[in-house]
Amino acid sequence: MGDKEPKALVRLRRKLTIENLWIYIMKILIVHKEIRAYDARKLLRTMFGINAPSITIYGVIYRMTREGLLEKVTRNNETLYRPTSKGLEAYHEGIKLLENILQKLKN
């Protein structure tokens, strides 16, 4: 089998990163307050080592906005996104969920 990573680990990494970008985007917004959608891609890469396609990130931001987790702000002809209280609450609940799961898996 060599140095090839098991498929189960590849799937887990994808589920915890690309398929749940919303929680990473919320963390970016907690740190940076407001960002352009374009900046999310760079920040995902630099802060978390996640290299997601732009179209995927834009789709996530669109769905987060539609769900009320983010709000769109226009300033100087630029569209910026910032977290809503609902988004911050979802982020904190998500972190609690991950911590709870991790604790159960460690014990």
Short mmCIF file of the C-alpha atoms (twelve columns), coordinates in Angstrom:
data_MODEL
# 
_entry.id   MODEL 
# 
loop_
_atom_site.group_PDB 
_atom_site.id 
_atom_site.type_symbol 
_atom_site.label_atom_id 
_atom_site.label_alt_id 
_atom_site.label_comp_id 
_atom_site.label_asym_id 
_atom_site.label_seq_id 
_atom_site.Cartn_x 
_atom_site.Cartn_y 
_atom_site.Cartn_z 
_atom_site.pdbx_PDB_model_num 
ATOM 1   C CA . MET A 1   0.000   0.000  0.000  1 
ATOM 2   C CA . GLY A 2   2.995   2.324  0.498  1 
ATOM 3   C CA . ASP A 3   2.630   5.959  1.555  1 
ATOM 4   C CA . LYS A 4   -0.829  6.391  0.042  1 
ATOM 5   C CA . GLU A 5   -3.279  7.928  2.495  1 
ATOM 6   C CA . PRO A 6   -6.281  5.692  3.299  1 
ATOM 7   C CA . LYS A 7   -9.477  6.722  1.508  1 
ATOM 8   C CA . ALA A 8   -11.278 6.964  4.851  1 
ATOM 9   C CA . LEU A 9   -8.856  9.669  5.998  1 
ATOM 10  C CA . VAL A 10  -9.185  11.535 2.685  1 
ATOM 11  C CA . ARG A 11  -12.999 11.492 3.091  1 
ATOM 12  C CA . LEU A 12  -12.774 12.672 6.698  1 
ATOM 13  C CA . ARG A 13  -10.495 15.572 5.758  1 
ATOM 14  C CA . ARG A 14  -12.875 16.611 2.957  1 
ATOM 15  C CA . LYS A 15  -15.939 16.415 5.209  1 
ATOM 16  C CA . LEU A 16  -14.237 18.514 7.884  1 
ATOM 17  C CA . THR A 17  -12.910 21.146 5.479  1 
ATOM 18  C CA . ILE A 18  -14.360 21.629 1.989  1 
ATOM 19  C CA . GLU A 19  -17.814 20.320 2.875  1 
ATOM 20  C CA . ASN A 20  -18.040 22.541 5.968  1 
ATOM 21  C CA . LEU A 21  -16.417 25.761 4.794  1 
ATOM 22  C CA . TRP A 22  -19.060 27.828 6.565  1 
ATOM 23  C CA . ILE A 23  -17.438 27.372 9.982  1 
ATOM 24  C CA . TYR A 24  -14.023 28.440 8.648  1 
ATOM 25  C CA . ILE A 25  -15.565 31.463 6.913  1 
ATOM 26  C CA . MET A 26  -17.263 32.425 10.185 1 
ATOM 27  C CA . LYS A 27  -13.913 32.228 12.001 1 
ATOM 28  C CA . ILE A 28  -12.327 34.439 9.328  1 
ATOM 29  C CA . LEU A 29  -15.121 36.962 9.821  1 
ATOM 30  C CA . ILE A 30  -14.744 36.876 13.594 1 
ATOM 31  C CA . VAL A 31  -11.079 37.774 13.139 1 
ATOM 32  C CA . HIS A 32  -11.440 40.255 10.248 1 
ATOM 33  C CA . LYS A 33  -14.991 41.628 10.928 1 
ATOM 34  C CA . GLU A 34  -15.827 42.170 7.222  1 
ATOM 35  C CA . ILE A 35  -14.375 40.667 4.056  1 
ATOM 36  C CA . ARG A 36  -14.988 40.531 0.327  1 
ATOM 37  C CA . ALA A 37  -15.907 37.103 -1.019 1 
ATOM 38  C CA . TYR A 38  -12.676 37.249 -3.041 1 
ATOM 39  C CA . ASP A 39  -10.653 37.592 0.177  1 
ATOM 40  C CA . ALA A 40  -12.226 34.480 1.690  1 
ATOM 41  C CA . ARG A 41  -10.291 32.222 -0.693 1 
ATOM 42  C CA . LYS A 42  -6.922  33.745 0.240  1 
ATOM 43  C CA . LEU A 43  -7.719  33.719 3.947  1 
ATOM 44  C CA . LEU A 44  -8.912  30.102 3.887  1 
ATOM 45  C CA . ARG A 45  -5.570  29.187 2.361  1 
ATOM 46  C CA . THR A 46  -3.371  31.267 4.686  1 
ATOM 47  C CA . MET A 47  -5.251  30.708 7.953  1 
ATOM 48  C CA . PHE A 48  -6.287  27.066 7.532  1 
ATOM 49  C CA . GLY A 49  -4.387  25.593 4.589  1 
ATOM 50  C CA . ILE A 50  -7.665  25.018 2.724  1 
ATOM 51  C CA . ASN A 51  -7.429  25.467 -1.029 1 
ATOM 52  C CA . ALA A 52  -11.037 25.511 -2.202 1 
ATOM 53  C CA . PRO A 53  -12.255 26.542 -5.669 1 
ATOM 54  C CA . SER A 54  -13.605 30.109 -5.869 1 
ATOM 55  C CA . ILE A 55  -16.996 28.934 -7.122 1 
ATOM 56  C CA . THR A 56  -17.356 26.690 -4.064 1 
ATOM 57  C CA . ILE A 57  -16.531 29.552 -1.701 1 
ATOM 58  C CA . TYR A 58  -18.904 31.957 -3.460 1 
ATOM 59  C CA . GLY A 59  -21.657 29.340 -3.247 1 
ATOM 60  C CA . VAL A 60  -21.094 28.866 0.472  1 
ATOM 61  C CA . ILE A 61  -21.113 32.629 1.105  1 
ATOM 62  C CA . TYR A 62  -24.309 32.994 -0.944 1 
ATOM 63  C CA . ARG A 63  -26.038 30.222 1.043  1 
ATOM 64  C CA . MET A 64  -24.790 31.656 4.353  1 
ATOM 65  C CA . THR A 65  -26.218 35.044 3.402  1 
ATOM 66  C CA . ARG A 66  -29.523 33.537 2.291  1 
ATOM 67  C CA . GLU A 67  -29.721 31.589 5.575  1 
ATOM 68  C CA . GLY A 68  -29.093 34.750 7.604  1 
ATOM 69  C CA . LEU A 69  -25.639 33.784 8.905  1 
ATOM 70  C CA . LEU A 70  -24.001 36.661 7.013  1 
ATOM 71  C CA . GLU A 71  -25.157 40.069 5.927  1 
ATOM 72  C CA . LYS A 72  -24.089 41.855 2.786  1 
ATOM 73  C CA . VAL A 73  -22.792 45.413 3.117  1 
ATOM 74  C CA . THR A 74  -21.909 47.733 0.235  1 
ATOM 75  C CA . ARG A 75  -19.138 50.223 0.900  1 
ATOM 76  C CA . ASN A 76  -17.203 52.206 -1.726 1 
ATOM 77  C CA . ASN A 77  -18.773 50.113 -4.500 1 
ATOM 78  C CA . GLU A 78  -17.495 46.910 -2.875 1 
ATOM 79  C CA . THR A 79  -19.646 44.126 -1.507 1 
ATOM 80  C CA . LEU A 80  -18.503 43.030 1.929  1 
ATOM 81  C CA . TYR A 81  -19.839 40.306 4.182  1 
ATOM 82  C CA . ARG A 82  -20.017 40.298 7.949  1 
ATOM 83  C CA . PRO A 83  -21.431 37.837 10.467 1 
ATOM 84  C CA . THR A 84  -24.889 38.243 11.940 1 
ATOM 85  C CA . SER A 85  -25.769 37.308 15.507 1 
ATOM 86  C CA . LYS A 86  -27.425 34.176 14.093 1 
ATOM 87  C CA . GLY A 87  -24.172 33.342 12.293 1 
ATOM 88  C CA . LEU A 88  -22.077 33.848 15.426 1 
ATOM 89  C CA . GLU A 89  -24.461 31.657 17.404 1 
ATOM 90  C CA . ALA A 90  -24.239 28.915 14.753 1 
ATOM 91  C CA . TYR A 91  -20.433 29.150 14.817 1 
ATOM 92  C CA . HIS A 92  -20.259 28.769 18.599 1 
ATOM 93  C CA . GLU A 93  -22.733 25.867 18.535 1 
ATOM 94  C CA . GLY A 94  -20.684 24.240 15.773 1 
ATOM 95  C CA . ILE A 95  -17.499 24.555 17.820 1 
ATOM 96  C CA . LYS A 96  -19.255 23.033 20.863 1 
ATOM 97  C CA . LEU A 97  -20.466 20.157 18.701 1 
ATOM 98  C CA . LEU A 98  -16.973 19.493 17.345 1 
ATOM 99  C CA . GLU A 99  -15.452 19.660 20.835 1 
ATOM 100 C CA . ASN A 100 -18.089 17.263 22.165 1 
ATOM 101 C CA . ILE A 101 -17.466 14.771 19.351 1 
ATOM 102 C CA . LEU A 102 -13.699 15.036 19.786 1 
ATOM 103 C CA . GLN A 103 -13.978 14.464 23.530 1 
ATOM 104 C CA . LYS A 104 -16.092 11.333 22.958 1 
ATOM 105 C CA . LEU A 105 -13.641 9.994  20.397 1 
ATOM 106 C CA . LYS A 106 -10.659 10.567 22.702 1 
ATOM 107 C CA . ASN A 107 -12.221 8.814  25.725 1 
# 
